[in-house]
Amino acid sequence: MRNYRRLWAVVTVGIVALILEFGLHQPGWAQIVITVIGALIVLLMLTGGDALEDFAATKANSDLKQLLDNTPTTAHRLVDGKQEDISVDDVNVDDTVLVKPQEVVPVDGVVIEGSSTVDEASLTGESKPVDKNPKDELMSGTVNGDSALTVRVTKRAEDSQYQGIVQLVKESEARPAHFVRMADRYALPFTVLAYVIAGVAWAVTGNPLRFAEVLVVASPCPLILAAPVAMVSGMSRTSRAGIIVKSGTALEKLSSAKTVAFDKTGTITQGVLAVNQVQVQPGYDQNQLLLLAASAEQQSTHILARSLVSEVGSGKLLGANAAEEVTAEGVQAEVAGKLIKVGKPDFAGTDANVDTTAVYVSVDGHYAGVITFTDRIRPEAKQTISALHELGVANTMMISGDNQAIADDVAQQVGVDKVFAEQLPADKIKVLDNTPKDARPVVMVGDGVNDAPSLAVADVGIAMGAHGATAASESADAVILRDDLTKVACAVIISQDTMRIAKEAVWIGIGICTGLMLIAAFGVIPVIIGAMLQEVVDTITILYALRARSGRRNADMYEPAKA
């Protein structure tokens, strides 16, 4: 659009100069001065919108900062039983490395010694730690638990999962956005119309000054000013609603979104495991069993232990003696004079097995029951999906790293149309890339490092950034500052309002300019008067475009009521 402005300015002023030089016979000085001043006013107006466009199009920089800050840089290589710290880039396939407790895994490999729980949230987004034992695969970028692991390297650092995510974001950011902005779509037809009217006026009257007079009143200021002003106003409205939209282009794409894809954990769900059910054996009470299990687990840092303690409340816990954490098995402690074991089925003395996240509990060597956990669905998730459908979004998807059964259950509860489960970051990008053209623009909503590549590759990426800046929020086109999924629907309705007002403002400006061109074709409007009238047209279109700050529809369902 900026190149179009500059071209129009140069062509208009150049034509005026040529007309003065060759087209007019002995023009008066007053006429020359007036015509030149008019042309310069046009030039000033056409080039003065650059700063406004820069402001509306500003995007966040340093998209890779979070990823790069967390990238492992060193590894503990074992040679003849001795440890040496080396750069992660010097680790080779089949080397043996030691991953200490709470360390980030530096390269992909296979566990050959030790057992631990590993947090894979940075890759899959799932909050539940995964048990790792000998022969299990270990991915770089994941975080080791409380026990050391000896690992045989299967991939060099540059080929490992975490470095793959960094590269995916780099490639995604480098992709051009194949999208024609609204103002650009009107520019060429408007230019052709202006030159046709100007040419006809010159041909019919035989006066070359008519050409200049028509072009002066035909300057594309409504295209230049109305759309950016409406965009900035719409972005201001989203900001008041707790949503930061980083560019007018993102707002424009969002207004015509046909598909919205969601990550599951931390987006559709709350991302925090909570107690779901307490199933007890005969002779045991649910509340008592929950209290005993939480009391035994109170010193553990495991995510399930924290969930148990949170469910009971730290103030109600009983004292625990001789607490011991048995690696990859569970926790045992003496609580209220009884030996309590909490962990895997065999650790609690049972062969029972439930198909969900759970801990099994025994009391004095007798199996007492099982406590299951679930990642709670956001209470506003179903409302948000329904609202998006009402707003014209034809397709909703959920793309998750979780297993198919859990993902299907969540999708059914909230009303998502299609589910893609067990997806790593590279798989999520393939799903988005394979979205057909008639289902675009596609919007991706997610949080966490694992979502950064998919947010970057989507037509519009929206990050749930309520818990602070992450690679996801920096790679996204929009960031929701409040932990509220309804803001996705709020962003859509504001963008639709904004684009509707922007188009109306542009058409109003084009209509007025077309009328002025027709009048100027008959020599009624001198050049300098035409330039002044353009200021009136600009004022009208800007004031109309500013209506996007408040919108046209009541969005109280999707955004806070105005004070």
C-alpha positions as CSV (number, residue, x, y, z in Angstrom):
1,M,0.0,0.0,0.0
2,R,2.9,2.4,0.8
3,N,4.4,1.8,-2.7
4,Y,1.0,2.6,-4.2
5,R,0.8,5.9,-2.2
6,R,4.3,6.9,-3.4
7,L,3.5,6.0,-7.0
8,W,0.3,8.0,-7.0
9,A,2.1,11.0,-5.5
10,V,4.9,10.9,-8.0
11,V,2.5,10.4,-11.0
12,T,0.1,13.1,-9.9
13,V,2.7,15.7,-9.3
14,G,4.5,14.7,-12.5
15,I,1.4,15.0,-14.6
16,V,0.7,18.4,-13.1
17,A,4.2,19.6,-13.9
18,L,3.9,18.3,-17.5
19,I,0.6,20.0,-18.0
20,L,2.1,23.3,-16.8
21,E,5.1,22.9,-19.0
22,F,3.5,21.7,-22.2
23,G,-0.2,21.7,-22.0
24,L,-1.1,25.3,-21.0
25,H,-0.4,28.2,-23.3
26,Q,1.1,31.1,-21.5
27,P,-0.5,30.3,-18.1
28,G,-0.6,33.1,-15.5
29,W,1.7,33.0,-12.6
30,A,-1.2,32.8,-10.2
31,Q,-2.6,29.8,-12.0
32,I,0.8,28.1,-11.9
33,V,1.3,28.8,-8.2
34,I,-2.2,27.6,-7.3
35,T,-1.7,24.4,-9.3
36,V,1.7,23.7,-7.9
37,I,0.5,24.3,-4.3
38,G,-2.4,21.9,-5.0
39,A,-0.1,19.3,-6.2
40,L,2.2,19.7,-3.2
41,I,-0.7,19.3,-0.9
42,V,-1.6,16.1,-2.6
43,L,2.0,14.9,-2.2
44,L,2.0,15.8,1.5
45,M,-1.2,14.0,2.2
46,L,-0.2,10.9,0.2
47,T,3.2,10.5,1.9
48,G,2.1,11.5,5.4
49,G,0.3,8.2,6.2
50,D,3.5,6.2,6.5
51,A,3.9,6.6,10.3
52,L,0.3,5.6,10.9
53,E,0.8,2.4,8.8
54,D,4.0,1.6,10.6
55,F,2.2,1.9,14.0
56,A,-0.6,-0.4,12.9
57,A,1.7,-3.0,11.4
58,T,4.3,-3.2,14.2
59,K,4.9,-6.8,15.2
60,A,6.7,-8.1,18.3
61,N,10.4,-8.9,17.8
62,S,12.5,-11.6,19.4
63,D,10.1,-14.4,18.7
64,L,12.8,-17.0,19.4
65,K,14.1,-15.5,22.7
66,Q,12.3,-17.8,25.0
67,L,13.3,-20.9,23.0
68,L,16.9,-19.9,22.7
69,D,17.2,-19.0,26.4
70,N,16.1,-22.5,27.3
71,T,18.1,-24.4,24.7
72,P,20.6,-26.8,26.5
73,T,24.2,-25.7,26.0
74,T,26.2,-28.4,27.9
75,A,26.1,-32.2,28.4
76,H,27.7,-34.5,30.9
77,R,29.5,-37.2,28.8
78,L,30.6,-40.4,30.5
79,V,34.0,-41.8,29.3
80,D,35.4,-44.9,31.1
81,G,33.1,-44.1,34.0
82,K,34.4,-40.5,34.3
83,Q,32.2,-37.5,33.7
84,E,33.3,-34.6,31.5
85,D,31.2,-31.5,30.7
86,I,31.3,-30.6,27.0
87,S,29.3,-28.4,24.7
88,V,26.1,-30.0,23.6
89,D,27.3,-29.5,19.9
90,D,30.2,-31.8,20.6
91,V,28.0,-34.8,21.6
92,N,28.0,-37.6,19.0
93,V,25.6,-40.4,18.3
94,D,26.2,-43.5,20.6
95,D,28.0,-41.3,23.2
96,T,26.8,-41.9,26.8
97,V,25.6,-38.9,28.8
98,L,24.4,-38.4,32.3
99,V,21.2,-36.4,32.9
100,K,21.1,-35.2,36.4
101,P,17.9,-34.5,38.5
102,Q,15.9,-31.4,37.4
103,E,18.1,-30.9,34.3
104,V,17.0,-30.3,30.8
105,V,17.7,-33.3,28.5
106,P,20.4,-32.0,26.1
107,V,19.9,-34.5,23.2
108,D,17.6,-37.2,22.1
109,G,18.6,-40.7,23.4
110,V,17.6,-44.0,25.0
111,V,17.7,-44.6,28.7
112,I,20.2,-47.4,29.5
113,E,20.4,-47.0,33.3
114,G,18.1,-45.4,35.9
115,S,14.4,-44.7,36.3
116,S,12.8,-41.3,36.7
117,T,9.7,-39.2,35.8
118,V,10.2,-36.7,33.0
119,D,8.3,-33.5,32.3
120,E,7.5,-33.4,28.5
121,A,5.3,-30.3,28.6
122,S,7.8,-28.3,26.6
123,L,7.2,-30.7,23.7
124,T,3.7,-32.2,24.0
125,G,2.1,-29.6,26.3
126,E,0.9,-32.3,28.6
127,S,1.1,-31.6,32.3
128,K,1.4,-35.2,33.4
129,P,5.1,-36.4,33.9
130,V,6.0,-39.6,32.0
131,D,7.9,-42.5,33.6
132,K,11.2,-43.3,32.0
133,N,12.9,-46.6,32.5
134,P,15.7,-48.5,30.6
135,K,15.1,-48.8,26.9
136,D,12.6,-45.8,26.9
137,E,13.2,-43.0,24.5
138,L,14.1,-39.6,25.9
139,M,13.6,-36.3,24.0
140,S,15.8,-33.2,24.2
141,G,14.1,-30.2,25.8
142,T,12.2,-32.3,28.3
143,V,13.0,-31.9,32.1
144,N,14.3,-34.8,34.1
145,G,12.7,-35.5,37.5
146,D,14.3,-36.5,40.8
147,S,16.6,-39.3,39.7
148,A,19.7,-39.3,37.4
149,L,19.5,-41.1,34.1
150,T,22.2,-42.6,32.0
151,V,21.4,-42.1,28.3
152,R,22.8,-43.4,25.0
153,V,22.7,-40.6,22.4
154,T,20.6,-41.4,19.3
155,K,20.8,-37.9,17.6
156,R,23.1,-35.0,17.6
157,A,21.9,-31.8,19.1
158,E,21.2,-30.2,15.8
159,D,18.9,-33.1,14.8
160,S,17.2,-33.4,18.2
161,Q,13.5,-32.5,19.1
162,Y,14.1,-29.2,20.9
163,Q,16.4,-27.8,18.2
164,G,13.8,-28.9,15.7
165,I,11.2,-26.7,17.4
166,V,13.6,-23.7,17.2
167,Q,14.1,-24.4,13.5
168,L,10.4,-24.8,12.9
169,V,9.7,-21.4,14.4
170,K,12.5,-19.8,12.3
171,E,11.1,-21.3,9.1
172,S,7.5,-20.4,10.0
173,E,8.5,-16.8,10.7
174,A,10.2,-16.6,7.3
175,R,7.1,-17.6,5.4
176,P,5.4,-14.8,3.5
177,A,1.8,-14.2,4.4
178,H,-0.2,-14.9,1.3
179,F,-3.0,-12.5,2.0
180,V,-4.3,-9.5,0.1
181,R,-5.1,-6.6,2.4
182,M,-8.4,-4.8,2.0
183,A,-7.0,-1.4,0.9
184,D,-4.9,-3.1,-1.8
185,R,-8.0,-4.8,-3.3
186,Y,-9.6,-1.4,-3.8
187,A,-6.5,0.5,-5.0
188,L,-6.2,-0.7,-8.6
189,P,-9.9,-0.3,-9.5
190,F,-10.0,3.1,-7.9
191,T,-6.9,4.2,-9.9
192,V,-8.3,3.0,-13.2
193,L,-11.6,4.8,-12.4
194,A,-9.7,8.1,-11.6
195,Y,-7.6,8.0,-14.8
196,V,-10.6,7.1,-17.0
197,I,-12.6,10.1,-15.7
198,A,-9.6,12.4,-15.9
199,G,-8.8,11.2,-19.5
200,V,-12.4,11.6,-20.7
201,A,-12.6,15.1,-19.2
202,W,-9.4,16.1,-21.0
203,A,-10.6,14.5,-24.3
204,V,-14.0,16.1,-24.2
205,T,-13.0,19.6,-23.1
206,G,-9.6,19.7,-24.8
207,N,-8.2,21.3,-21.7
208,P,-5.3,19.4,-20.1
209,L,-5.9,21.2,-16.8
210,R,-9.1,19.1,-16.4
211,F,-6.8,16.0,-16.1
212,A,-4.9,17.6,-13.2
213,E,-8.1,18.9,-11.5
214,V,-9.7,15.4,-11.5
215,L,-6.6,13.7,-10.2
216,V,-6.2,16.1,-7.3
217,V,-9.7,15.3,-6.0
218,A,-9.2,11.6,-6.8
219,S,-6.3,11.1,-4.4
220,P,-6.7,7.8,-2.6
221,C,-6.7,9.2,0.9
222,P,-9.8,7.3,2.0
223,L,-7.9,4.1,1.2
224,I,-4.8,5.4,2.9
225,L,-6.3,6.7,6.1
226,A,-9.7,5.0,6.7
227,A,-8.5,1.4,6.9
228,P,-5.5,2.1,9.1
229,V,-7.5,4.3,11.5
230,A,-10.2,1.7,11.8
231,M,-7.5,-1.0,12.4
232,V,-5.8,1.0,15.1
233,S,-9.2,1.8,16.7
234,G,-10.1,-1.9,16.6
235,M,-6.8,-2.8,18.1
236,S,-7.5,-0.3,20.9
237,R,-10.8,-2.0,21.5
238,T,-9.2,-5.4,21.8
239,S,-6.6,-4.0,24.1
240,R,-9.3,-2.8,26.5
241,A,-10.8,-6.3,26.3
242,G,-7.5,-7.8,27.5
243,I,-6.3,-8.9,24.0
244,I,-3.2,-7.6,22.3
245,V,-3.4,-7.8,18.5
246,K,0.0,-7.1,17.0
247,S,-1.0,-5.9,13.5
248,G,-3.8,-4.7,11.4
249,T,-3.2,-7.6,9.0
250,A,-3.9,-10.1,11.9
251,L,-7.1,-8.3,12.7
252,E,-8.2,-8.4,9.0
253,K,-7.5,-12.2,8.8
254,L,-9.2,-12.8,12.1
255,S,-12.4,-11.2,10.9
256,S,-12.8,-13.7,8.1
257,A,-11.6,-16.8,10.0
258,K,-13.2,-20.0,8.8
259,T,-11.3,-22.5,11.0
260,V,-10.2,-22.2,14.6
261,A,-7.8,-24.8,16.0
262,F,-7.1,-25.2,19.7
263,D,-4.4,-26.9,21.7
264,K,-5.9,-29.0,24.6
265,T,-3.8,-28.6,27.7
266,G,-3.8,-25.1,29.1
267,T,-6.1,-23.9,26.4
268,I,-9.4,-25.9,26.3
269,T,-8.4,-27.4,29.7
270,Q,-6.9,-25.6,32.6
271,G,-3.6,-27.3,32.4
272,V,-3.7,-28.4,36.1
273,L,-4.4,-32.0,37.1
274,A,-7.1,-32.2,39.8
275,V,-8.7,-35.1,41.7
276,N,-11.5,-36.6,39.8
277,Q,-12.7,-39.7,41.7
278,V,-11.8,-41.6,44.8
279,Q,-12.7,-45.3,44.5
280,V,-12.3,-47.2,47.7
281,Q,-12.4,-50.8,48.8
282,P,-15.0,-52.1,51.3
283,G,-14.3,-50.8,54.8
284,Y,-12.6,-47.5,53.6
285,D,-14.0,-44.0,53.5
286,Q,-13.4,-41.8,50.5
287,N,-12.5,-38.6,52.5
288,Q,-10.3,-40.5,54.9
289,L,-8.4,-42.3,52.1
290,L,-7.9,-39.0,50.4
291,L,-6.6,-37.4,53.6
292,L,-4.2,-40.3,54.3
293,A,-2.8,-40.2,50.7
294,A,-2.4,-36.4,50.7
295,S,-0.7,-36.5,54.1
296,A,1.8,-39.1,52.9
297,E,2.5,-37.1,49.7
298,Q,2.8,-33.7,51.4
299,Q,6.6,-33.6,51.1
300,S,6.8,-34.8,47.5
301,T,7.2,-32.3,44.6
302,H,5.5,-34.6,42.1
303,I,2.6,-32.9,40.2
304,L,0.1,-35.5,41.5
305,A,1.3,-35.0,45.0
306,R,0.7,-31.3,44.7
307,S,-2.8,-32.0,43.3
308,L,-3.6,-34.2,46.3
309,V,-2.4,-31.6,48.8
310,S,-4.4,-28.9,47.0
311,E,-7.6,-31.0,47.0
312,V,-7.4,-31.6,50.8
313,G,-5.9,-28.3,51.8
314,S,-2.5,-28.0,53.5
315,G,-4.1,-26.9,56.8
316,K,-6.0,-30.2,57.2
317,L,-3.0,-32.6,56.6
318,L,-1.9,-35.1,59.2
319,G,1.7,-35.4,60.3
320,A,3.8,-37.8,58.3
321,N,6.8,-39.7,59.6
322,A,9.5,-41.7,57.9
323,A,8.4,-40.4,54.5
324,E,10.3,-42.0,51.7
325,E,10.1,-41.6,47.9
326,V,10.7,-44.8,46.0
327,T,12.0,-44.0,42.6
328,A,9.5,-44.7,39.8
329,E,7.2,-46.4,42.2
330,G,5.7,-43.9,44.7
331,V,5.8,-42.6,48.2
332,Q,5.4,-44.3,51.6
333,A,5.1,-42.7,55.0
334,E,3.7,-43.3,58.4
335,V,0.5,-41.3,58.9
336,A,-1.7,-41.6,62.0
337,G,0.2,-44.7,63.0
338,K,-0.4,-46.5,59.7
339,L,1.9,-47.3,56.8
340,I,0.6,-45.5,53.8
341,K,1.8,-46.3,50.3
342,V,0.8,-44.1,47.3
343,G,1.9,-44.8,43.8
344,K,1.8,-47.5,41.1
345,P,-0.6,-50.5,41.3
346,D,2.2,-53.0,42.2
347,F,3.6,-50.6,44.8
348,A,0.2,-50.5,46.5
349,G,-0.2,-54.3,46.3
350,T,-2.8,-54.6,43.6
351,D,-3.2,-55.6,40.0
352,A,-6.0,-53.2,39.4
353,N,-5.6,-50.7,36.6
354,V,-7.7,-47.8,35.5
355,D,-7.4,-46.2,32.1
356,T,-6.6,-42.7,33.2
357,T,-4.1,-40.8,35.4
358,A,-4.3,-42.3,38.9
359,V,-2.4,-43.2,42.1
360,Y,-3.1,-46.4,44.1
361,V,-3.2,-46.4,47.9
362,S,-2.5,-49.1,50.4
363,V,-3.0,-49.0,54.2
364,D,-0.8,-51.2,56.4
365,G,-0.1,-53.5,53.4
366,H,-3.7,-53.8,52.3
367,Y,-5.0,-52.2,49.0
368,A,-7.4,-49.5,50.0
369,G,-8.4,-47.8,46.7
370,V,-7.4,-45.6,43.8
371,I,-7.6,-41.9,43.2
372,T,-8.0,-40.7,39.7
373,F,-7.1,-37.3,38.2
374,T,-8.3,-35.2,35.3
375,D,-7.2,-32.0,33.6
376,R,-10.3,-29.9,34.2
377,I,-12.0,-28.4,31.1
378,R,-12.3,-24.7,31.3
379,P,-15.9,-23.8,32.3
380,E,-16.1,-21.2,29.4
381,A,-14.7,-23.6,26.7
382,K,-18.1,-24.9,25.5
383,Q,-19.5,-21.4,25.4
384,T,-16.5,-20.2,23.4
385,I,-16.9,-23.0,20.8
386,S,-20.6,-22.3,20.5
387,A,-20.0,-18.5,20.1
388,L,-17.4,-19.1,17.3
389,H,-19.9,-21.1,15.4
390,E,-22.5,-18.4,15.8
391,L,-19.9,-15.8,14.5
392,G,-19.5,-17.7,11.3
393,V,-16.5,-20.0,12.0
394,A,-17.4,-23.1,10.1
395,N,-14.8,-25.5,11.5
396,T,-13.3,-26.0,15.0
397,M,-10.4,-28.4,15.6
398,M,-8.4,-29.6,18.6
399,I,-4.8,-30.5,18.1
400,S,-3.3,-32.3,21.1
401,G,-0.3,-34.2,22.2
402,D,-2.5,-36.3,24.5
403,N,-3.8,-39.8,23.6
404,Q,-6.8,-40.2,21.4
405,A,-9.3,-41.4,24.0
406,I,-8.8,-38.4,26.3
407,A,-8.7,-35.9,23.5
408,D,-12.0,-37.3,22.0
409,D,-13.7,-37.1,25.4
410,V,-12.7,-33.5,25.9
411,A,-13.7,-32.5,22.3
412,Q,-17.1,-34.1,22.8
413,Q,-17.7,-32.2,26.0
414,V,-16.9,-28.8,24.5
415,G,-18.4,-29.3,21.0
416,V,-15.2,-29.3,18.9
417,D,-15.8,-30.6,15.3
418,K,-12.6,-32.5,14.7
419,V,-9.8,-34.0,16.8
420,F,-6.1,-34.6,16.0
421,A,-4.5,-36.5,19.0
422,E,-0.9,-37.6,19.8
423,Q,0.6,-34.8,17.8
424,L,4.1,-33.5,18.3
425,P,5.0,-29.9,17.2
426,A,6.0,-30.9,13.7
427,D,2.7,-32.9,13.3
428,K,0.7,-29.9,14.4
429,I,2.2,-27.8,11.6
430,K,1.3,-30.5,9.1
431,V,-2.3,-30.4,10.3
432,L,-2.4,-26.7,9.8
433,D,-0.6,-26.8,6.5
434,N,-3.1,-29.4,5.2
435,T,-6.1,-27.2,5.9
436,P,-7.8,-26.7,2.5
437,K,-8.0,-23.2,1.0
438,D,-11.8,-23.0,1.4
439,A,-11.3,-23.5,5.2
440,R,-8.9,-20.6,5.6
441,P,-7.9,-18.3,7.2
442,V,-7.1,-20.7,10.0
443,V,-6.6,-19.5,13.5
444,M,-4.5,-21.5,16.1
445,V,-5.0,-20.9,19.8
446,G,-2.4,-22.3,22.2
447,D,0.1,-21.8,25.0
448,G,3.5,-23.0,25.9
449,V,6.8,-23.6,24.0
450,N,5.4,-26.6,22.1
451,D,2.8,-24.4,20.5
452,A,5.2,-21.7,19.2
453,P,5.8,-23.3,15.8
454,S,2.1,-23.9,15.1
455,L,1.1,-20.4,16.2
456,A,3.7,-19.0,13.9
457,V,2.6,-21.0,10.9
458,A,-1.1,-20.4,11.3
459,D,-2.8,-17.6,9.4
460,V,-3.4,-16.1,12.8
461,G,-1.8,-17.4,16.0
462,I,-3.4,-16.5,19.4
463,A,-1.5,-17.3,22.6
464,M,-3.0,-17.7,26.0
465,G,-0.4,-15.5,27.6
466,A,-2.0,-14.8,31.0
467,H,0.9,-16.5,32.9
468,G,3.7,-14.4,31.4
469,A,5.7,-14.0,28.2
470,T,6.6,-17.2,26.5
471,A,7.8,-18.3,23.1
472,A,4.2,-19.0,22.3
473,S,3.1,-15.4,23.0
474,E,6.0,-13.9,21.1
475,S,5.4,-16.1,18.1
476,A,1.7,-15.3,18.1
477,D,-0.1,-12.6,16.2
478,A,-2.4,-11.9,19.2
479,V,-2.0,-12.5,22.9
480,I,-4.8,-13.0,25.4
481,L,-3.7,-11.3,28.6
482,R,-6.4,-12.8,30.8
483,D,-6.9,-16.5,31.6
484,D,-10.2,-16.5,29.8
485,L,-10.9,-18.5,26.6
486,T,-14.0,-16.4,25.7
487,K,-11.5,-13.7,24.6
488,V,-11.0,-15.7,21.4
489,A,-14.7,-15.1,20.5
490,C,-14.3,-11.5,21.7
491,A,-11.4,-11.0,19.3
492,V,-13.4,-12.4,16.4
493,I,-16.4,-10.2,17.0
494,I,-14.2,-7.1,17.4
495,S,-12.3,-7.8,14.3
496,Q,-15.5,-8.4,12.3
497,D,-16.9,-5.1,13.6
498,T,-13.6,-3.3,12.8
499,M,-13.5,-4.6,9.2
500,R,-17.1,-3.8,8.5
501,I,-16.6,-0.2,9.7
502,A,-13.3,0.1,7.8
503,K,-15.0,-1.1,4.5
504,E,-17.9,1.3,5.0
505,A,-15.5,4.2,5.7
506,V,-13.5,3.4,2.5
507,W,-16.7,3.2,0.4
508,I,-17.9,6.5,1.8
509,G,-14.6,8.1,0.9
510,I,-14.6,6.5,-2.6
511,G,-18.2,7.6,-3.2
512,I,-17.5,11.2,-2.2
513,C,-14.2,11.3,-4.3
514,T,-16.0,9.9,-7.3
515,G,-18.7,12.6,-7.0
516,L,-15.9,15.3,-6.8
517,M,-14.1,13.8,-9.8
518,L,-17.3,14.0,-11.9
519,I,-17.8,17.6,-10.8
520,A,-14.1,18.5,-11.4
521,A,-14.4,17.1,-14.9
522,F,-16.6,20.1,-15.8
523,G,-14.0,22.6,-14.5
524,V,-16.1,23.6,-11.5
525,I,-13.4,22.8,-8.9
526,P,-10.0,24.5,-9.2
527,V,-6.9,22.5,-8.2
528,I,-6.3,24.2,-4.8
529,I,-10.0,24.0,-3.9
530,G,-9.9,20.3,-4.8
531,A,-7.0,19.7,-2.5
532,M,-8.8,21.5,0.3
533,L,-11.9,19.4,-0.3
534,Q,-9.8,16.3,0.1
535,E,-9.2,17.4,3.7
536,V,-12.9,17.4,4.2
537,V,-13.2,13.9,2.7
538,D,-10.3,12.8,5.0
539,T,-12.0,14.1,8.1
540,I,-15.3,12.4,7.2
541,T,-13.7,9.0,6.6
542,I,-11.4,9.3,9.7
543,L,-14.3,10.1,12.0
544,Y,-16.3,7.3,10.6
545,A,-13.4,4.9,10.9
546,L,-12.9,5.9,14.6
547,R,-16.3,4.3,15.3
548,A,-14.4,1.0,15.4
549,R,-13.2,2.0,18.9
550,S,-16.7,1.1,20.3
551,G,-17.9,-1.2,17.6
552,R,-21.4,-1.8,16.3
553,R,-22.6,-4.9,18.1
554,N,-23.0,-5.6,21.8
555,A,-20.1,-7.8,22.7
556,D,-20.8,-8.0,26.4
557,M,-21.0,-11.8,26.1
558,Y,-17.4,-11.8,24.9
559,E,-15.8,-8.9,26.6
560,P,-16.3,-7.0,29.9
561,A,-19.1,-4.5,30.1
562,K,-17.9,-0.9,29.7
563,A,-17.7,1.2,32.8
